[in-house]
Amino acid sequence: MKALDTNLLVRLIARDDPEQVGMAEDILVAGEILILPTVLLETEWVLRARYGMPRDRIATGIAALCGQDGVTIASEAAVAAAVSAYRTKGDFADLLHFALATEAGANGFVTFDRDSAPTAEGGATLQIL
């Protein structure tokens, strides 16, 4: 199994360098791929902050990569919850942190970030100090 770095995921979603897109696609279709939540976190940031990509295109791209045959997503349920919520609102990093905390069994997520507004789906409750 090979874990992919952010730059490969960015190429696959942004499709901005034909040579690198081709190499990344070859690796992806070969299968036995692992995508880590931290890599997805950085991918969203790069696409949003550096490429100015809209949230729906980012969420669609991430979901498409995660749904490929031969791709394993670490913390798959938490990633899916974060991507789903991100389509309509919220900061992807906050949503992913919250979903991972819930997955790990936390009964609360405490922050000073007043703009953080993940929604609890039977998991941790958000406490803003």
C-alpha positions in Angstrom: 0.0 0.0 0.0 1.3 3.5 -0.9 0.2 6.6 1.0 -0.2 9.7 -1.3 1.1 13.1 -0.4 -0.9 16.4 -0.8 0.8 17.4 -4.1 -0.5 14.3 -5.9 -4.1 14.9 -4.6 -3.8 18.6 -5.6 -2.7 17.5 -9.1 -5.6 15.0 -9.4 -8.2 17.6 -8.4 -6.8 20.8 -9.9 -5.5 19.1 -13.1 -3.0 21.9 -13.6 0.1 20.0 -14.8 -0.7 17.4 -17.4 2.5 15.4 -16.9 2.1 15.2 -13.1 -1.6 14.5 -13.5 -0.7 11.5 -15.7 1.8 10.2 -13.2 -0.6 10.7 -10.3 -3.4 8.9 -12.2 -1.1 6.0 -13.0 -0.4 5.6 -9.3 -4.1 5.9 -8.3 -5.3 3.3 -10.8 -2.6 0.9 -9.7 -4.6 0.6 -6.5 -3.5 -0.2 -2.9 -3.6 3.5 -2.0 -3.9 5.1 1.4 -5.1 8.7 1.9 -4.6 10.1 5.4 -6.8 12.8 7.0 -3.9 15.1 7.5 -3.1 15.0 3.7 -6.8 15.8 3.0 -6.6 18.7 5.4 -3.6 20.1 3.6 -5.1 19.4 0.2 -8.3 21.4 1.1 -6.1 24.3 2.3 -3.9 24.4 -0.8 -6.9 24.2 -3.2 -8.8 26.9 -1.2 -6.0 29.3 -0.3 -3.6 28.9 -3.2 -6.0 28.0 -6.1 -9.1 29.9 -4.9 -11.2 26.9 -5.7 -14.8 27.0 -4.5 -15.8 24.6 -1.6 -18.2 22.5 -3.8 -15.5 21.7 -6.3 -13.0 20.9 -3.5 -15.6 18.6 -1.7 -16.5 16.9 -5.0 -12.9 16.3 -5.8 -12.0 14.9 -2.4 -15.1 12.7 -2.4 -14.3 11.4 -5.9 -10.7 10.5 -4.8 -12.0 8.8 -1.6 -14.5 6.8 -3.6 -12.0 5.3 -6.1 -11.5 1.5 -6.2 -8.3 0.5 -4.4 -8.2 3.6 -2.2 -8.3 3.3 1.6 -9.1 6.3 3.6 -7.8 6.4 7.2 -10.7 7.3 9.5 -13.0 6.9 6.6 -16.3 7.7 8.5 -14.9 10.8 10.0 -13.5 12.0 6.7 -16.9 11.4 5.0 -18.7 13.3 7.7 -16.3 16.3 7.4 -16.5 16.4 3.6 -20.3 16.1 3.7 -20.7 19.0 6.2 -18.0 21.1 4.3 -20.1 21.1 1.1 -22.5 23.6 2.7 -20.8 25.3 5.6 -17.9 25.4 8.0 -14.1 25.2 7.9 -12.8 21.9 6.7 -10.1 21.7 9.3 -12.6 22.4 12.2 -15.0 19.8 10.7 -12.3 17.2 10.4 -10.9 17.8 13.9 -14.4 17.5 15.3 -15.2 14.3 13.3 -11.9 12.7 14.3 -12.5 13.6 18.0 -15.9 12.0 17.8 -14.5 8.9 16.1 -11.9 8.6 18.9 -14.7 8.7 21.5 -14.4 12.2 22.8 -17.6 13.4 24.4 -16.6 17.1 23.9 -14.5 19.3 21.7 -13.3 22.5 23.4 -12.1 25.6 21.5 -11.6 29.3 21.8 -12.6 29.6 18.1 -15.9 31.4 18.0 -16.2 30.8 14.3 -16.0 27.0 14.8 -19.4 25.5 14.3 -19.3 21.8 13.6 -22.5 20.0 14.2 -22.7 17.0 16.5 -24.2 13.9 15.0 -24.5 11.7 18.0 -21.0 12.4 19.0 -19.0 15.0 20.8 -20.6 18.3 21.8 -18.9 21.6 20.9 -17.9 23.9 23.7 -16.7 27.3 22.8 -14.9 29.1 25.6 
